[in-house]
Amino acid sequence: MPESGQKATRGHITETTPVVTAARRTGLLVTLVLGGLTALPPLSMDMYLPALPEVTGALRAPAATVQLTLTACLAGMALGQLVVGPMSDKWGRRRPLLAGMAVYVLATAVCALAPSAELLIGFRLLQGLAGAAGIVIARAVVRDLYDGVEMARFFSTLMLISGVAPIIAPLIGGQILRLTDWRGVFHVLTVIGVLLTLVVWRFLHETLPPERRHEGGVGQALRTMRGLLADRVFTGYMLTGGLAFAALFAYISASPFVVQEIYGASPQTFSLLFGLNSIGLVAVGQINGKLLVGRVSLDKALGSGLGVILLAAVALTLMTSGVLGEVGLAPIAAGLFVLMSAMGLAMPNTNAQALMRTPHAAGSASALLGTSSFLIGAVASPLVGIAGEHTAVPMAVVQLGCAVLALACFLGLCRPWRTTENRTGGPA
């Protein structure tokens, strides 16, 4: 990796400062820290999933209300990124990140003590708002350090590390439920938050030097975001990634009830199936980073992933609606496995393509990418339970709608056949 004053990448030049060069020399350590930050959201979500049916009984709340604890956390992560992203462009990456992690630990500890569903929803919202710091700043740090094909490869590597979280999180959650109740899940999350905060404080150095920081307040941040949204291609990748994530989150929200309530599986069986799907996502992400990036254009890999997601969503809709007759858990699980695995092509490539266009405002761009994903996912979450707990049709229909819209945004706004335009930053 070059350590001279500049490095050339596909279509543009990125300055390499001494701060960036020093950070790259500790590449493995930085990768592990950023992987931990990106793993925190799936840990916060997925470790809690096997406990959802238990929470409905313990807090005497309907399933739709308990699902709002997921929606609240997701919405908090979406809105928090809009604040933390521009803050990190102005004050650097470390200070906003450490402040967010401290609040995350406090909110998670209170979740473990919540006596009602309403209070749990409120502090899950605060947990999400604070946890947003890790998501948005991790992406901004990647943009500070890498560009072009290197950035796409790094995102795929992060997927390997952060992908372990959804594999082990439901397994850990299922085992915690063997020993204690759902509150124990939040006790464990609190400990994880404390440890990660200490690791960030000790090992993650500042990657945005003072000369590259933005001055100005809220008005300047809004103007920066408006300029980013005026870039049609950036907006296309942002919406494509957000809609693909919504299809994924429809699965996350509905699968505990689909697998356990409709098909009668145990929390441990659900955890194993969820982990298998996460392995598929991680494996395809590594195929993307190790084999495809540099040999196949990012747009071709992204388009292939979106096509597979669409086909899987069509199959799930046909199976759950009874068009193919009565099907058991195995075919449904297979369809969900294919859909989840294809996310390994969609997610890292949308992030890389969008951030490649925004070297001047990585924090704000990362905030918009994350906010759009989480807000669209927050809308999809309650829709999957709109027809009650005894049908999987809403989950499949939401996934199909998101897949169709994602492909439409990719083709209509990104226009992948115009590769020169897609590699060049700035409004199209």
C-alpha positions as CSV (number, residue, x, y, z in Angstrom):
1,M,0.0,0.0,0.0
2,P,1.6,3.3,-1.0
3,E,2.8,5.6,1.8
4,S,3.8,8.6,-0.4
5,G,2.0,11.9,-0.5
6,Q,-0.7,10.6,-2.8
7,K,-2.2,7.5,-4.1
8,A,-4.0,7.1,-7.4
9,T,-7.3,5.2,-7.6
10,R,-9.9,4.5,-10.2
11,G,-10.8,7.9,-11.5
12,H,-9.5,10.2,-8.8
13,I,-6.7,11.0,-6.4
14,T,-6.9,10.7,-2.6
15,E,-4.4,12.5,-0.3
16,T,-2.6,10.3,2.1
17,T,-1.7,12.2,5.3
18,P,0.7,11.0,8.0
19,V,-2.3,10.3,10.3
20,V,-3.8,8.0,7.6
21,T,-0.4,6.3,7.0
22,A,0.1,5.6,10.7
23,A,-3.4,4.1,11.0
24,R,-2.8,1.8,8.0
25,R,0.4,0.4,9.6
26,T,-1.9,-1.0,12.3
27,G,-4.3,-2.3,9.7
28,L,-5.2,-5.6,11.4
29,L,-5.9,-3.8,14.7
30,V,-8.0,-1.1,13.0
31,T,-9.9,-3.8,11.2
32,L,-10.7,-5.6,14.4
33,V,-11.9,-2.4,16.2
34,L,-14.0,-1.3,13.2
35,G,-15.4,-4.8,13.0
36,G,-16.4,-4.6,16.6
37,L,-18.2,-1.3,16.0
38,T,-20.1,-2.6,13.0
39,A,-20.9,-5.8,14.9
40,L,-22.6,-3.9,17.7
41,P,-25.9,-3.3,15.8
42,P,-26.5,-7.0,14.9
43,L,-25.5,-7.9,18.5
44,S,-28.0,-5.4,19.9
45,M,-30.7,-6.7,17.5
46,D,-30.1,-10.4,17.1
47,M,-29.1,-11.5,20.6
48,Y,-32.5,-10.3,21.6
49,L,-34.5,-12.0,18.9
50,P,-35.0,-15.5,20.5
51,A,-36.4,-13.6,23.6
52,L,-39.2,-11.8,21.7
53,P,-41.9,-14.4,22.4
54,E,-40.9,-14.4,26.1
55,V,-41.0,-10.6,26.3
56,T,-44.6,-10.6,25.0
57,G,-45.6,-12.8,28.0
58,A,-43.3,-11.2,30.6
59,L,-44.5,-7.6,29.9
60,R,-48.0,-8.6,29.0
61,A,-47.8,-6.9,25.6
62,P,-49.0,-8.0,22.2
63,A,-46.4,-9.1,19.6
64,A,-46.9,-6.0,17.5
65,T,-46.0,-3.8,20.5
66,V,-42.9,-5.9,21.3
67,Q,-41.8,-5.7,17.7
68,L,-41.7,-1.9,18.2
69,T,-38.7,-2.4,20.5
70,L,-36.9,-3.5,17.4
71,T,-38.3,-0.6,15.4
72,A,-37.4,1.9,18.1
73,C,-33.8,0.8,18.2
74,L,-33.6,0.8,14.4
75,A,-35.1,4.3,14.2
76,G,-32.7,5.6,16.9
77,M,-29.8,4.2,14.9
78,A,-31.1,6.0,11.8
79,L,-31.7,9.4,13.4
80,G,-28.5,9.3,15.5
81,Q,-26.4,8.9,12.4
82,L,-27.7,12.2,11.0
83,V,-26.2,13.9,14.1
84,V,-23.0,12.0,14.7
85,G,-21.9,11.9,11.0
86,P,-21.6,15.7,10.6
87,M,-20.2,15.9,14.1
88,S,-17.4,13.6,13.2
89,D,-16.6,15.7,10.1
90,K,-16.3,18.7,12.3
91,W,-14.6,17.4,15.5
92,G,-12.9,14.2,14.3
93,R,-13.9,10.6,14.7
94,R,-12.8,9.8,18.3
95,R,-14.7,12.2,20.5
96,P,-18.2,11.6,19.1
97,L,-17.6,7.9,19.0
98,L,-16.5,7.7,22.7
99,A,-19.4,9.8,23.8
100,G,-21.9,7.7,21.9
101,M,-20.5,4.5,23.3
102,A,-20.8,5.8,26.9
103,V,-24.5,6.6,26.4
104,Y,-25.1,3.2,24.7
105,V,-23.8,1.4,27.8
106,L,-26.1,3.4,30.1
107,A,-29.2,2.9,27.9
108,T,-28.6,-0.8,27.6
109,A,-28.2,-1.2,31.3
110,V,-31.6,0.6,31.9
111,C,-33.2,-1.7,29.2
112,A,-32.4,-4.7,31.5
113,L,-34.5,-3.1,34.3
114,A,-37.5,-1.9,32.2
115,P,-40.8,-2.8,33.9
116,S,-43.0,-2.2,30.9
117,A,-43.0,-2.5,27.1
118,E,-43.4,1.3,26.8
119,L,-40.3,2.0,28.9
120,L,-38.3,-0.7,27.0
121,I,-39.3,0.9,23.7
122,G,-38.1,4.3,25.0
123,F,-34.7,3.1,26.1
124,R,-34.2,1.0,23.0
125,L,-34.7,4.2,21.1
126,L,-31.9,5.9,23.2
127,Q,-29.8,2.7,22.8
128,G,-30.1,3.1,19.0
129,L,-29.4,6.8,19.0
130,A,-26.2,6.3,20.9
131,G,-25.2,3.1,19.1
132,A,-25.4,5.0,15.8
133,A,-22.0,6.5,16.6
134,G,-20.2,3.2,16.0
135,I,-22.0,2.5,12.7
136,V,-21.5,5.9,11.0
137,I,-18.0,6.5,12.3
138,A,-16.7,3.1,11.3
139,R,-17.7,3.7,7.7
140,A,-16.2,7.2,7.8
141,V,-12.9,5.8,9.1
142,V,-12.8,3.3,6.2
143,R,-13.3,6.2,3.8
144,D,-10.5,8.1,5.6
145,L,-8.1,5.3,5.1
146,Y,-9.1,3.6,1.8
147,D,-10.5,4.3,-1.7
148,G,-11.7,2.5,-4.8
149,V,-11.1,-1.2,-5.0
150,E,-9.3,-1.2,-1.7
151,M,-12.3,0.3,0.0
152,A,-14.6,-2.4,-1.5
153,R,-12.3,-5.1,-0.3
154,F,-12.1,-3.6,3.2
155,F,-15.9,-3.5,3.5
156,S,-16.0,-7.2,2.6
157,T,-13.4,-7.9,5.3
158,L,-15.5,-6.0,7.8
159,M,-18.5,-8.1,6.7
160,L,-16.5,-11.2,7.7
161,I,-15.8,-9.8,11.2
162,S,-19.2,-8.2,11.8
163,G,-20.9,-11.1,10.2
164,V,-19.8,-13.3,13.1
165,A,-22.1,-11.3,15.3
166,P,-25.4,-12.4,13.7
167,I,-24.1,-15.9,13.7
168,I,-23.3,-16.1,17.4
169,A,-25.7,-13.5,18.7
170,P,-28.9,-15.6,18.5
171,L,-27.0,-18.7,19.7
172,I,-25.8,-16.6,22.7
173,G,-29.3,-15.3,23.2
174,G,-30.8,-18.8,23.1
175,Q,-28.2,-20.0,25.7
176,I,-28.8,-17.0,27.9
177,L,-32.5,-17.9,28.0
178,R,-31.6,-21.4,29.2
179,L,-29.9,-19.8,32.3
180,T,-32.0,-16.7,32.9
181,D,-34.8,-14.6,31.4
182,W,-34.8,-11.9,28.6
183,R,-33.3,-9.3,30.9
184,G,-30.1,-11.3,31.0
185,V,-29.6,-10.5,27.3
186,F,-29.3,-6.8,28.1
187,H,-26.9,-7.5,31.0
188,V,-24.6,-9.3,28.5
189,L,-25.0,-6.4,26.0
190,T,-24.0,-3.9,28.7
191,V,-20.8,-5.8,29.4
192,I,-20.0,-6.0,25.7
193,G,-20.6,-2.2,25.3
194,V,-18.2,-1.5,28.2
195,L,-15.5,-3.7,26.8
196,L,-15.8,-2.2,23.3
197,T,-15.7,1.3,24.7
198,L,-12.4,0.6,26.4
199,V,-11.0,-1.0,23.2
200,V,-11.9,2.1,21.2
201,W,-10.5,4.4,23.8
202,R,-7.2,2.5,23.9
203,F,-6.6,1.4,20.3
204,L,-8.6,3.5,17.7
205,H,-6.6,6.6,16.9
206,E,-7.9,9.7,15.1
207,T,-8.1,9.3,11.3
208,L,-9.4,12.7,10.3
209,P,-6.6,15.3,10.7
210,P,-7.6,18.9,11.7
211,E,-6.9,20.3,8.2
212,R,-9.5,18.0,6.7
213,R,-12.3,18.9,9.2
214,H,-15.3,21.0,8.3
215,E,-16.2,24.2,10.1
216,G,-19.7,25.4,10.6
217,G,-22.8,24.3,12.5
218,V,-26.1,22.7,11.6
219,G,-26.6,24.9,8.6
220,Q,-23.4,23.8,7.0
221,A,-24.1,20.2,7.7
222,L,-27.5,20.5,6.1
223,R,-26.0,22.2,3.0
224,T,-23.5,19.4,2.8
225,M,-26.2,16.7,2.9
226,R,-28.3,18.6,0.4
227,G,-25.4,18.6,-2.0
228,L,-24.9,14.9,-1.5
229,L,-28.5,14.2,-2.2
230,A,-28.3,16.3,-5.4
231,D,-25.9,13.7,-6.7
232,R,-28.3,11.4,-8.5
233,V,-25.9,8.4,-8.6
234,F,-25.1,8.7,-4.9
235,T,-28.8,8.9,-4.1
236,G,-29.4,5.9,-6.3
237,Y,-26.8,3.8,-4.4
238,M,-28.2,5.1,-1.1
239,L,-31.7,4.0,-1.9
240,T,-30.6,0.7,-3.4
241,G,-28.7,-0.2,-0.2
242,G,-31.5,1.0,2.0
243,L,-34.2,-1.0,0.3
244,A,-32.0,-4.1,0.3
245,F,-31.4,-3.7,4.0
246,A,-35.2,-3.3,4.5
247,A,-35.6,-6.8,2.9
248,L,-33.0,-8.1,5.3
249,F,-34.7,-6.4,8.3
250,A,-38.1,-7.8,7.3
251,Y,-36.5,-11.2,7.8
252,I,-34.9,-10.2,11.1
253,S,-38.2,-8.8,12.5
254,A,-40.5,-11.6,11.3
255,S,-38.3,-14.7,11.5
256,P,-38.6,-15.3,15.3
257,F,-42.4,-15.6,14.9
258,V,-42.3,-17.4,11.5
259,V,-39.9,-20.0,12.6
260,Q,-41.0,-20.5,16.2
261,E,-44.7,-19.7,16.3
262,I,-45.8,-20.8,12.8
263,Y,-43.5,-23.7,12.2
264,G,-43.1,-24.7,15.9
265,A,-39.3,-24.6,16.1
266,S,-37.5,-24.1,19.4
267,P,-35.5,-21.0,20.2
268,Q,-32.3,-23.0,19.8
269,T,-33.4,-24.3,16.4
270,F,-34.2,-20.7,15.3
271,S,-30.8,-19.6,16.5
272,L,-29.1,-22.3,14.5
273,L,-31.1,-21.4,11.3
274,F,-30.3,-17.7,11.8
275,G,-26.6,-18.5,12.3
276,L,-26.6,-20.6,9.1
277,N,-28.1,-17.7,7.1
278,S,-25.5,-15.4,8.5
279,I,-22.8,-17.8,7.5
280,G,-24.1,-17.6,3.9
281,L,-24.0,-13.8,4.0
282,V,-20.4,-13.8,5.3
283,A,-19.3,-16.4,2.8
284,V,-20.7,-14.5,-0.2
285,G,-19.2,-11.3,1.2
286,Q,-15.8,-12.9,1.2
287,I,-16.3,-14.2,-2.3
288,N,-17.1,-10.7,-3.3
289,G,-14.0,-9.2,-1.6
290,K,-11.5,-11.9,-2.4
291,L,-12.5,-13.1,-5.8
292,L,-14.8,-10.6,-7.5
293,V,-13.5,-7.2,-6.6
294,G,-10.8,-6.2,-9.1
295,R,-12.0,-8.8,-11.6
296,V,-15.7,-7.9,-12.0
297,S,-17.0,-4.4,-11.8
298,L,-18.7,-3.4,-8.5
299,D,-21.9,-2.6,-10.4
300,K,-22.0,-6.1,-12.0
301,A,-21.6,-7.8,-8.6
302,L,-24.2,-5.5,-7.1
303,G,-26.7,-6.2,-9.9
304,S,-26.2,-9.9,-9.6
305,G,-26.9,-9.7,-5.9
306,L,-30.0,-7.7,-6.4
307,G,-31.2,-10.2,-9.0
308,V,-30.8,-13.2,-6.6
309,I,-32.5,-11.3,-3.8
310,L,-35.5,-10.7,-6.1
311,L,-35.7,-14.3,-7.2
312,A,-35.6,-15.5,-3.6
313,A,-38.3,-13.0,-2.6
314,V,-40.5,-14.3,-5.4
315,A,-40.0,-17.9,-4.3
316,L,-40.8,-17.0,-0.7
317,T,-44.0,-15.2,-1.7
318,L,-45.2,-18.2,-3.8
319,M,-44.4,-20.6,-0.9
320,T,-46.0,-18.6,1.9
321,S,-49.1,-17.7,0.0
322,G,-49.9,-21.4,-0.7
323,V,-49.5,-21.1,-4.5
324,L,-47.1,-24.1,-4.4
325,G,-49.2,-26.0,-1.9
326,E,-48.4,-26.5,1.8
327,V,-44.7,-26.3,2.4
328,G,-42.7,-27.0,5.6
329,L,-39.9,-25.2,7.3
330,A,-37.1,-26.6,5.1
331,P,-38.2,-24.8,1.8
332,I,-38.9,-21.6,3.6
333,A,-35.5,-21.8,5.4
334,A,-33.8,-22.5,2.0
335,G,-35.4,-19.4,0.4
336,L,-34.3,-17.2,3.4
337,F,-30.8,-18.6,3.1
338,V,-30.5,-17.6,-0.5
339,L,-31.9,-14.1,0.2
340,M,-29.6,-13.5,3.1
341,S,-26.5,-14.8,1.2
342,A,-27.1,-12.5,-1.7
343,M,-26.8,-9.5,0.7
344,G,-23.1,-10.3,0.7
345,L,-23.0,-8.9,-2.8
346,A,-25.4,-6.0,-2.3
347,M,-24.3,-4.4,1.0
348,P,-20.6,-3.9,0.7
349,N,-20.8,-2.8,-3.0
350,T,-23.5,-0.1,-2.4
351,N,-21.5,1.4,0.4
352,A,-18.2,1.4,-1.6
353,Q,-19.8,2.9,-4.7
354,A,-21.6,5.6,-2.8
355,L,-18.6,6.6,-0.5
356,M,-16.3,6.6,-3.5
357,R,-18.1,9.7,-4.7
358,T,-17.8,11.6,-1.4
359,P,-14.2,11.9,-0.2
360,H,-14.9,15.5,0.9
361,A,-17.7,14.6,3.4
362,A,-17.3,10.9,4.4
363,G,-19.1,11.4,7.8
364,S,-22.1,13.1,6.3
365,A,-22.3,10.6,3.4
366,S,-22.0,7.7,5.9
367,A,-24.8,9.2,7.9
368,L,-27.1,9.5,4.9
369,L,-26.3,5.9,3.9
370,G,-27.0,4.6,7.4
371,T,-30.0,6.7,8.1
372,S,-31.8,5.8,4.9
373,S,-31.1,2.1,5.5
374,F,-32.4,2.1,9.1
375,L,-35.4,4.4,8.4
376,I,-36.6,2.2,5.5
377,G,-35.9,-0.9,7.7
378,A,-37.9,0.7,10.5
379,V,-40.9,1.1,8.2
380,A,-40.6,-2.5,7.0
381,S,-40.5,-3.9,10.5
382,P,-44.1,-3.3,11.6
383,L,-45.4,-4.3,8.2
384,V,-44.3,-7.9,8.5
385,G,-46.7,-8.4,11.5
386,I,-49.6,-6.5,10.0
387,A,-51.7,-9.7,9.5
388,G,-50.9,-11.2,12.9
389,E,-48.5,-13.9,14.1
390,H,-49.9,-16.8,12.2
391,T,-48.9,-16.1,8.6
392,A,-45.6,-15.5,6.9
393,V,-47.1,-13.8,3.8
394,P,-46.5,-10.2,4.9
395,M,-42.8,-10.9,5.5
396,A,-42.4,-12.3,1.9
397,V,-44.5,-9.6,0.3
398,V,-42.4,-6.8,2.1
399,Q,-39.2,-8.5,0.9
400,L,-40.5,-8.8,-2.6
401,G,-41.6,-5.1,-2.7
402,C,-38.2,-4.0,-1.3
403,A,-36.3,-6.1,-3.8
404,V,-38.3,-4.7,-6.8
405,L,-37.8,-1.1,-5.6
406,A,-34.1,-1.7,-5.0
407,L,-33.5,-3.0,-8.5
408,A,-35.5,-0.1,-9.9
409,C,-33.4,2.5,-8.1
410,F,-30.2,0.8,-9.1
411,L,-31.2,0.7,-12.8
412,G,-33.0,4.0,-12.9
413,L,-30.7,6.3,-10.8
414,C,-27.3,4.6,-10.8
415,R,-27.5,3.6,-14.5
416,P,-24.7,1.1,-14.1
417,W,-23.9,0.9,-17.8
418,R,-22.5,4.5,-17.5
419,T,-19.4,3.4,-15.6
420,T,-17.4,6.6,-16.1
421,E,-20.1,8.7,-14.4
422,N,-20.4,6.2,-11.6
423,R,-16.7,6.3,-10.8
424,T,-16.4,10.1,-10.7
425,G,-17.5,12.0,-7.6
426,G,-19.7,15.0,-7.6
427,P,-23.3,15.6,-8.8
428,A,-24.3,13.9,-11.9
